[in-house]
Amino acid sequence: MLRAVKGLAVMMMLGMLMTAGYAAEGAQATDAPLGQQRSVAKRLILTDGSYQVATEWKKIGDRVRYFSAERGEWEEVPVALVDWKATDEWNSEREKSAEEASKEMKQVTAEEVAARKDEQLNTPLVAPGWRLPAQGGVFLLEEAGGKPVLQKMEGNSIQVNGNEGKTLLKRSIIPIASQTETVELKGAAAKLRVHSKAPSFFLDVENDQGPIAGDNFRIVRLEKKKNLRVLAKSKVGIEGVESVTEKFLLSRAEKFSGDWWKLIPLEDLTPGEYGIVSAVAGQDTVVWDFGVEK
């Protein structure tokens, strides 16, 4: 009876050891001393091609004493049975692969962080629930009913006395010699209607040279003329002196986020028709128009 009890106890102990010791290759030993538990498992390859998974080993005379990562205890094999070249090559290659994988992971992580940072810079939050898109454009932010509203502004081409304008808008902002002309927009009113006297504008516009700085944009009040809206008038007098008439509003451009600029009117926008213009080549024939309601 006593033998049976002892035998059962031994079997239970062996079962517990096997359950605790048999782990996947690469796991850490759990029954080793504290300093050995943190060692990474390696292969001790034998001359017959088999191997032992161990966390460490050392030669003692004609024996190799190793700590088994599978069984969690010290064991021995004859030195002659160990293929040291294969052991060194396999473990060296594994360490190299692990280092490369770690470097790649760090690189991917750094790239993801940088990409995420760029994404956040180019899609900034302008108001609760409203973000600007990564593809850029011109947007207007106002308060309507006590809540922020973000609207995209569409660009419209100018015309000169009924013809498509080429560079007249640039000449109207930076006057040079020209004949009598009128810079106009088709339609008596813009489709985009605003109900705030102090909206904000966000711009991310580029030409062939890249993003255009916000201080190149101006807000201009348009003059109604039947089914047209006049941006500027250029007239050459008898003495050859040119005069340009336009109604620019005071504004300030601030760098906002990424390639985005914020254009802030420094005076209230009274009811009427307005446009945002630029004198930069490639965008000097486009007007982003809007109207302010009473």
C-alpha positions in Angstrom: 0.0 0.0 0.0 2.8 2.4 0.9 4.6 1.6 -2.3 1.5 2.3 -4.3 1.2 5.7 -2.6 4.8 6.5 -3.2 4.6 5.4 -6.8 1.5 7.6 -7.3 3.3 10.5 -5.7 6.3 10.0 -8.0 4.0 9.9 -11.1 2.3 13.1 -10.0 5.6 14.9 -9.5 6.8 13.7 -12.9 3.6 14.9 -14.5 3.9 18.3 -12.9 7.5 18.6 -14.1 6.6 17.6 -17.6 3.7 20.0 -17.8 5.9 22.9 -16.5 8.9 22.0 -18.5 7.6 21.1 -22.0 7.3 24.5 -23.7 7.7 25.6 -27.3 11.2 26.2 -28.5 12.3 29.7 -27.7 10.5 29.9 -24.4 12.3 30.6 -21.2 13.0 28.1 -18.4 10.7 28.4 -15.4 12.5 26.1 -12.9 15.9 27.6 -13.3 17.5 30.0 -10.8 16.4 33.6 -11.2 19.4 34.6 -13.3 18.9 31.7 -15.7 15.1 32.2 -16.2 15.7 35.2 -18.3 18.1 33.5 -20.7 16.9 33.0 -24.3 16.6 29.3 -25.4 19.1 28.1 -28.0 19.9 24.9 -29.8 22.7 22.5 -28.7 23.0 20.5 -31.9 24.2 16.9 -31.8 26.3 15.0 -34.3 23.3 12.9 -35.3 21.3 16.0 -36.4 19.1 16.1 -33.3 19.3 18.9 -30.8 18.5 19.9 -27.2 16.8 23.2 -26.5 18.9 24.8 -23.7 19.3 28.2 -22.2 23.0 27.7 -21.4 25.8 25.1 -21.4 29.4 24.6 -20.3 32.1 22.0 -20.9 33.2 20.1 -17.8 35.9 17.6 -18.8 34.5 15.3 -21.5 30.9 16.2 -20.7 28.7 19.1 -21.7 26.4 20.3 -18.9 23.3 22.2 -20.2 20.1 23.6 -18.7 17.1 22.1 -20.6 14.5 24.7 -21.5 12.0 21.9 -22.0 12.4 20.1 -18.8 13.7 22.9 -16.6 16.7 21.0 -15.2 20.4 20.5 -15.7 21.4 17.6 -18.0 24.6 16.2 -19.5 25.8 14.8 -22.8 29.3 13.7 -23.9 31.3 16.4 -25.6 32.0 14.1 -28.6 28.2 14.0 -29.3 28.0 17.8 -29.8 28.3 19.3 -33.3 29.9 22.6 -32.2 30.1 24.1 -35.7 26.4 23.5 -36.5 25.5 24.8 -33.0 27.4 28.0 -33.4 26.2 28.6 -37.0 22.5 28.0 -36.1 22.5 30.2 -33.0 24.5 32.9 -34.7 22.1 33.0 -37.6 19.1 33.1 -35.3 20.5 36.0 -33.3 21.2 37.8 -36.5 17.7 37.2 -37.8 16.2 38.4 -34.5 18.3 41.6 -34.6 17.3 42.3 -38.2 13.6 41.6 -37.4 13.9 44.0 -34.4 15.5 46.7 -36.6 12.8 46.3 -39.2 10.1 46.5 -36.6 11.6 49.7 -35.2 11.9 51.1 -38.7 8.3 50.2 -39.6 7.2 51.7 -36.3 9.1 54.9 -36.9 7.7 55.1 -40.4 4.2 54.6 -39.1 4.7 57.3 -36.5 6.0 59.7 -39.1 3.1 58.9 -41.5 0.6 59.3 -38.7 2.2 62.6 -37.7 2.0 63.8 -41.4 -1.6 62.7 -41.6 -2.5 64.6 -38.5 -0.7 67.7 -39.7 -2.5 67.6 -43.1 -5.9 66.7 -41.6 -6.1 69.2 -38.7 -9.1 69.7 -36.5 -10.6 73.1 -37.0 -13.7 72.8 -34.8 -15.3 70.0 -32.8 -16.3 67.3 -35.4 -14.7 69.1 -38.3 -11.4 68.2 -39.9 -9.8 69.5 -43.1 -9.1 66.9 -45.8 -5.6 65.7 -46.7 -6.2 66.5 -50.4 -6.3 70.3 -49.6 -8.5 72.9 -51.1 -10.2 76.1 -49.8 -12.7 75.9 -47.0 -14.9 78.3 -45.0 -15.7 77.9 -41.3 -18.5 79.8 -39.7 -21.0 79.5 -36.9 -24.6 78.7 -37.8 -27.2 78.2 -35.0 -24.5 78.2 -32.4 -22.6 75.3 -34.1 -19.5 75.3 -36.3 -20.1 74.5 -40.0 -17.2 73.8 -42.4 -18.0 74.3 -46.2 -15.8 73.7 -49.2 -15.4 76.6 -51.6 -15.3 76.0 -55.3 -13.0 77.9 -57.6 -14.5 79.8 -60.6 -12.6 81.1 -63.6 -12.6 84.9 -64.2 -13.4 86.5 -67.5 -12.3 89.8 -69.0 -15.2 91.6 -70.7 -16.7 88.2 -71.7 -13.3 86.5 -72.5 -11.4 84.1 -70.3 -8.9 86.0 -68.2 -5.3 85.0 -68.4 -3.2 87.2 -66.2 -5.4 90.3 -65.6 -6.1 89.3 -62.0 -2.4 89.4 -61.3 -2.1 92.8 -63.0 -5.0 94.1 -61.0 -3.2 93.2 -57.7 0.2 94.3 -59.0 -0.6 96.9 -61.6 1.3 97.2 -64.9 0.5 98.9 -68.1 -2.7 97.5 -69.7 -5.7 98.7 -71.7 -9.1 99.4 -70.2 -10.5 96.1 -69.0 -12.9 94.7 -66.4 -12.3 91.5 -64.4 -15.6 89.7 -63.9 -17.3 86.6 -62.6 -20.4 85.1 -64.3 -23.6 85.1 -62.2 -25.2 87.7 -60.0 -24.5 85.8 -56.8 -22.3 83.0 -55.5 -23.8 79.6 -54.7 -22.1 79.5 -51.3 -24.0 81.7 -48.8 -22.6 82.7 -45.4 -24.5 84.0 -42.4 -21.6 85.1 -40.3 -19.8 88.5 -40.4 -16.5 86.9 -39.3 -15.9 83.6 -41.0 -12.4 82.0 -41.2 -10.9 80.6 -44.3 -8.5 77.6 -44.6 -6.3 77.2 -47.7 -4.1 74.5 -49.0 -3.6 75.4 -52.7 -0.6 74.7 -54.9 0.7 75.4 -58.4 3.5 73.8 -60.4 6.0 75.2 -57.9 4.3 73.6 -54.9 2.2 74.9 -52.0 1.3 78.6 -52.2 1.9 80.6 -49.0 -1.2 82.0 -47.4 0.0 85.7 -47.5 -0.5 85.5 -51.3 -4.3 85.4 -50.9 -6.6 88.3 -50.5 -10.3 88.8 -49.8 -12.0 91.2 -52.3 -15.5 92.6 -52.3 -17.3 92.2 -55.6 -19.5 94.8 -57.3 -22.8 93.5 -58.7 -23.4 94.4 -62.4 -26.6 92.8 -63.9 -25.8 89.1 -64.2 -22.1 89.6 -63.4 -19.9 90.4 -60.4 -16.9 92.7 -61.0 -13.6 92.0 -59.2 -11.5 94.9 -60.5 -11.4 97.6 -63.2 -8.3 98.6 -65.0 -8.3 101.9 -66.9 -5.6 103.7 -68.8 -6.1 107.5 -68.9 -5.2 110.0 -71.7 -1.7 110.5 -70.3 -1.1 106.8 -70.3 -1.5 106.4 -66.5 -3.3 103.3 -65.5 -5.7 103.2 -62.5 -6.9 99.9 -61.0 -10.0 99.8 -58.9 -10.7 97.0 -56.5 -12.0 96.6 -52.9 -9.6 94.5 -50.9 -10.5 93.8 -47.2 -7.9 93.8 -44.5 -6.9 90.3 -43.5 -4.1 88.3 -41.9 -2.7 84.9 -43.0 -1.4 82.5 -40.4 0.4 79.2 -40.9 -2.1 76.6 -39.5 -1.0 73.0 -39.9 1.1 71.1 -42.5 0.4 72.9 -45.8 -2.7 74.5 -44.5 -3.0 78.3 -44.0 -5.7 80.2 -42.1 -6.9 83.5 -43.6 -8.6 85.8 -41.1 -10.6 88.9 -42.0 -9.7 91.9 -39.9 -13.0 93.6 -40.6 -16.6 92.5 -40.5 -18.0 91.2 -43.8 -21.1 93.2 -44.5 -23.9 91.7 -46.7 -22.8 91.3 -50.3 -20.6 89.3 -52.7 -17.0 88.4 -52.1 -14.1 86.3 -53.4 -10.7 85.0 -52.4 -8.0 85.7 -55.0 -4.3 85.0 -55.5 -1.7 86.8 -57.6 0.5 83.7 -57.9 0.9 82.2 -61.3 -1.2 79.2 -61.9 -3.9 80.4 -59.6 -4.3 84.0 -60.8 -7.4 83.3 -62.9 -9.3 81.5 -60.2 -11.7 83.1 -57.6 -13.2 81.2 -54.7 -16.5 83.2 -54.3 -19.1 83.4 -51.6 -21.9 85.7 -50.5 -22.8 87.1 -47.1 -26.4 87.2 -46.2 -28.1 89.9 -44.0 
